[in-house]
């Protein structure tokens, strides 16, 4: 079977690898693979802290993917010899003031009602877990099974794995959907050439619906949500695990790497296709991080970046057939693209190859938006 995948971010790359491993001939189309949101993301594997009321199906998807990560990266690293920065040292979520602590207490009760193991900590216990925390931190929650991965190293390894299995990489922009009869038959490129395929997967984030020739309404709308991220460096121990904090209702997170890098993020801005780094966005991140970890201002500044997360109308992934036969979408992962990579690749490759699809995929079909419109 000939498969064309438009978009070589973390979802497209992982799906290309899995689909090629199952025996399909895969062409991956992207003018700049392993870039975009995948290169900006911090790489938190923290489905527990992402939990929101009413999003239990997304939680189950996140837990399934987190629990697949160890096997996923072990296979990837064994194939390519490249590291991914995968860590399983847990997540500490802390509260700056009493209102923040009330919110965390409510969240803990909700988590426990769903059978999710979390450990409530006092302020002193939180500081014992992370000694650099400010003396005023009121308390926290420890999710011991959460972790992180380095998305830049992960996408580099996924690209190497895909190429090793014979995936053809076309560094061009897809501009139109090709059809034969009523079915998708490939994509046309910006240089006038074409990639013919039996199945086409659109995994280009917020650009997934931009192809000419798509029937109106066939691909659910996916909007760009801007996130600004700061990268710092330290030669001395600063954090031992991913730490997320609430500061007067605002959320900030810090993700440490083994090489001394600390990723600080992230803003969430509905500004269209705007990737400018702004003084205000960076000030908000540093302001809130300094409240939690006063020593943050002593760290070396390394980099600032901004990326565009793909957000669907309900902020959940969109994975499945859409529009004409042979056309599939895999986008809308919003804040959870890196977390959901293993399970999304399993789901999408199964769909492309007519194999059994994991049950957790059910709530994330594009058809849910058609039903709402109807």
DATAJO-V997794 format. One record per residue. N is the residue number from 1. RES is the residue in three letters. PSI is psi in whole degrees, -180 to 180 (none if undefined). BURIAL is + if it has 24 or more other C-alpha atoms within 12 Angstrom, else -. Layout:
BEGIN
n = {N N}
res = {RES RES}
psi = {PSI PSI}
burial = {BURIAL BURIAL}
END
This chain:
BEGIN
n = {1 2 3 4 5 6 7 8 9 10 11 12 13 14 15 16 17 18 19 20 21 22 23 24 25 26 27 28 29 30 31 32 33 34 35 36 37 38 39 40 41 42 43 44 45 46 47 48 49 50 51 52 53 54 55 56 57 58 59 60 61 62 63 64 65 66 67 68 69 70 71 72 73 74 75 76 77 78 79 80 81 82 83 84 85 86 87 88 89 90 91 92 93 94 95 96 97 98 99 100 101 102 103 104 105 106 107 108 109 110 111 112 113 114 115 116 117 118 119 120 121 122 123 124 125 126 127 128 129 130 131 132 133 134 135 136 137 138 139 140 141 142 143 144 145 146 147 148 149 150 151 152 153 154 155 156 157 158 159 160 161 162 163 164 165 166 167 168 169 170 171 172 173 174 175 176 177 178 179 180 181 182 183 184 185 186 187 188 189 190 191 192 193 194 195 196 197 198 199 200 201 202 203 204 205 206 207 208 209 210 211 212 213 214 215 216 217 218 219 220 221 222 223 224 225 226 227 228 229 230 231 232 233 234 235 236 237 238 239 240 241 242 243 244 245 246 247 248 249 250 251 252 253 254 255 256 257 258 259 260 261 262 263 264 265 266 267 268 269 270 271 272 273 274 275 276 277 278 279 280 281 282 283 284 285 286 287 288 289 290 291 292 293 294 295 296 297 298 299 300 301 302 303 304 305 306 307 308 309 310 311 312 313 314 315 316 317 318 319 320 321 322 323 324 325 326 327 328 329 330 331 332 333 334 335 336 337 338 339 340 341 342 343 344 345 346 347 348 349 350 351 352 353 354 355 356 357 358 359 360 361 362 363 364 365 366 367 368 369 370 371 372 373 374}
res = {UNK UNK UNK UNK UNK UNK UNK UNK UNK UNK UNK UNK UNK UNK UNK UNK UNK UNK UNK UNK UNK UNK UNK UNK UNK UNK UNK UNK UNK UNK UNK UNK UNK UNK UNK UNK UNK UNK UNK UNK UNK UNK UNK UNK UNK UNK UNK UNK UNK UNK UNK UNK UNK UNK UNK UNK UNK UNK UNK UNK UNK UNK UNK UNK UNK UNK UNK UNK UNK UNK UNK UNK UNK UNK UNK UNK UNK UNK UNK UNK UNK UNK UNK UNK UNK UNK UNK UNK UNK UNK UNK UNK UNK UNK UNK UNK UNK UNK UNK UNK UNK UNK UNK UNK UNK UNK UNK UNK UNK UNK UNK UNK UNK UNK UNK UNK UNK UNK UNK UNK UNK UNK UNK UNK UNK UNK UNK UNK UNK UNK UNK UNK UNK UNK UNK UNK UNK UNK UNK UNK UNK UNK UNK UNK UNK UNK UNK UNK UNK UNK UNK UNK UNK UNK UNK UNK UNK UNK UNK UNK UNK UNK UNK UNK UNK UNK UNK UNK UNK UNK UNK UNK UNK UNK UNK UNK UNK UNK UNK UNK UNK UNK UNK UNK UNK UNK UNK UNK UNK UNK UNK UNK UNK UNK UNK UNK UNK UNK UNK UNK UNK UNK UNK UNK UNK UNK UNK UNK UNK UNK UNK UNK UNK UNK UNK UNK UNK UNK UNK UNK UNK UNK UNK UNK UNK UNK UNK UNK UNK UNK UNK UNK UNK UNK UNK UNK UNK UNK UNK UNK UNK UNK UNK UNK UNK UNK UNK UNK UNK UNK UNK UNK UNK UNK UNK UNK UNK UNK UNK UNK UNK UNK UNK UNK UNK UNK UNK UNK UNK UNK UNK UNK UNK UNK UNK UNK UNK UNK UNK UNK UNK UNK UNK UNK UNK UNK UNK UNK UNK UNK UNK UNK UNK UNK UNK UNK UNK UNK UNK UNK UNK UNK UNK UNK UNK UNK UNK UNK UNK UNK UNK UNK UNK UNK UNK UNK UNK UNK UNK UNK UNK UNK UNK UNK UNK UNK UNK UNK UNK UNK UNK UNK UNK UNK UNK UNK UNK UNK UNK UNK UNK UNK UNK UNK UNK UNK UNK UNK UNK UNK UNK UNK UNK UNK UNK UNK UNK UNK UNK UNK UNK UNK UNK UNK UNK UNK UNK UNK UNK UNK UNK UNK UNK UNK}
psi = {139 122 131 127 121 112 119 47 -165 -36 -47 -42 -47 -38 -39 -45 -50 -38 -40 -38 -25 -1 1 157 115 133 127 125 117 129 -22 78 153 36 -156 -146 -32 -31 -12 -31 150 -30 28 134 73 65 -28 -44 -18 -4 131 145 133 -3 37 -38 -37 -36 -46 -39 -44 -42 -41 -39 -43 -42 -15 -13 -42 -50 -39 -52 -30 -44 -42 -46 -35 -39 -41 -20 11 139 161 -4 25 131 147 44 15 173 132 122 123 158 134 -42 -177 -35 -41 -39 -37 -43 -45 -37 -42 -42 -41 -43 -39 -43 -44 -33 -23 5 24 123 118 154 121 135 145 173 -42 -42 -35 -42 -28 -37 -37 92 -18 -4 151 149 -25 -3 131 -26 -178 -179 138 121 97 -18 -5 171 -148 167 158 108 -32 -42 -36 -48 -34 -42 -40 -40 -43 -40 -43 -46 -35 -30 11 9 131 123 122 112 63 169 129 132 -19 152 130 140 154 118 -124 3 152 139 10 -167 148 145 167 -9 9 -7 175 150 112 144 154 -32 144 129 126 110 45 32 -136 -5 7 -27 15 -7 138 149 -5 129 141 131 3 -31 122 147 135 123 154 134 113 140 127 139 141 138 127 166 148 146 -11 154 132 -50 145 -16 165 130 129 136 149 126 101 43 -12 143 138 148 155 129 113 147 160 -24 8 -5 143 123 125 123 -175 147 164 102 128 82 24 -148 58 117 23 139 128 151 -39 -42 -42 -37 -42 -43 -47 -38 -51 -38 -36 -32 -38 -39 87 -29 -3 -31 -11 -5 156 133 134 -43 149 140 162 139 172 110 145 113 124 173 -30 14 24 157 155 110 118 -175 145 138 -138 156 140 -5 132 155 148 83 -171 21 -9 -121 -4 20 -46 -45 -44 7 -52 -47 -35 -41 -39 -45 -50 -40 -37 -42 -43 -29 11 34 167 133 134 142 -30 -11 -21 -50 -4 19 145 -21 -21 -30 -32 -39 -38 -44 -41 none}
burial = {- + + + + + + + + + + + + + + + + + + + + + - + + + + + + + - - + + + + + + + + + + + + + + + + + + + - - - - + - + + + + + + + + + + + + + - + + - - + + - - + - + + + + + + + + + + + + + + + + - - + + - + + + - + + - - + - - - - + - + + + + + + - - + + - + + - + + + - + + + + + + + + + + + + + + + + + + + + + + + + + + + + - + - + + + + - + + + + + + + + - - - + + + + + + + - - - - + + + + + + + + + + + + + + + + + + - + + - - - + + + + + + + + + + + + + + + + + - - - + + + + + + + + + + + - + + + + + + + + + - - + + + + + + + + + - - - - - + - - - - - + + - + + + + + + + + + + - - + - - + - - - - + + + + + + + + + + + + + + + + + + + + + + + + + + + + + + + + + + + + + + + + + + + + + + + + + + - - - - + - + + - + + + + + + + - - - - -}
END
